[in-house]
Amino acid sequence: MVPAGTPKPVVVRLNADINRILKMPDVADKLKALGAVIVGSSPEEFDTYVKDEIAKWGKVARENNIALD
């Protein structure tokens, strides 16, 4: 994630670098050992995922009267 308004070329470059790093065997092995599932996607796919998760868990929170203090 980056701050809103981050220039698209910066987002694209960060995404490419992060995906490259996630494919490094030593990084992948360490993350898998921690139970992480390595995905690596595009900025657009990640944006959709985050929005879907917010909607899904927001609904769960509302239906169960869960609020942050």
C-alpha positions as MATLAB code, in Angstrom:
seq = 'MVPAGTPKPVVVRLNADINRILKMPDVADKLKALGAVIVGSSPEEFDTYVKDEIAKWGKVARENNIALD';
ca = [
       0.000    0.000    0.000;
       1.062    3.527   -0.720;
      -0.429    6.920    0.115;
      -3.353    8.094   -2.002;
      -2.168   10.137   -4.935;
       1.108    8.259   -5.380;
       2.008    8.624   -9.074;
       1.077    5.588  -11.188;
       4.676    5.020  -12.417;
       5.833    4.779   -8.791;
       3.081    2.264   -7.981;
       3.945    0.189  -11.052;
       7.655    0.190  -10.192;
       7.058   -0.761   -6.552;
       4.701   -3.533   -7.626;
       7.247   -4.944  -10.077;
      10.019   -4.837   -7.482;
       7.867   -6.458   -4.800;
       6.751   -9.234   -7.163;
      10.381   -9.841   -8.149;
      11.436  -10.028   -4.499;
       8.580  -12.405   -3.630;
       9.908  -14.812   -6.275;
      13.368  -14.972   -4.691;
      13.778  -18.471   -3.208;
      15.151  -17.297    0.149;
      12.364  -14.746    0.591;
       9.683  -17.200   -0.527;
      11.004  -19.881    1.829;
      11.004  -17.524    4.819;
       7.501  -16.275    4.103;
       6.159  -19.807    3.612;
       7.776  -20.869    6.891;
       5.755  -18.111    8.564;
       2.555  -19.459    7.012;
       2.240  -16.785    4.349;
       0.640  -17.525    1.016;
       2.595  -15.711   -1.677;
       0.362  -14.261   -4.356;
       2.003  -11.357   -6.149;
      -0.515   -9.570   -8.329;
      -1.076   -6.338  -10.183;
      -1.943   -3.066   -8.441;
      -5.451   -3.328   -9.875;
      -5.964   -6.883   -8.594;
      -4.722   -5.874   -5.156;
      -7.052   -2.854   -5.108;
     -10.012   -5.102   -5.944;
      -8.984   -7.610   -3.266;
      -8.717   -4.925   -0.569;
     -12.079   -3.387   -1.495;
     -13.758   -6.817   -1.478;
     -12.263   -7.652    1.930;
     -13.381   -4.324    3.403;
     -16.914   -4.927    2.146;
     -16.981   -8.521    3.384;
     -15.610   -7.867    6.863;
     -17.488   -4.587    7.200;
     -20.709   -6.526    6.726;
     -19.654   -9.068    9.354;
     -18.826   -6.256   11.789;
     -22.141   -4.460   11.199;
     -24.219   -7.638   11.499;
     -22.519   -8.509   14.790;
     -22.435   -4.994   16.231;
     -18.645   -4.996   16.312;
     -17.071   -1.561   16.638;
     -13.616   -0.187   17.250;
     -13.030    1.562   20.543;
];
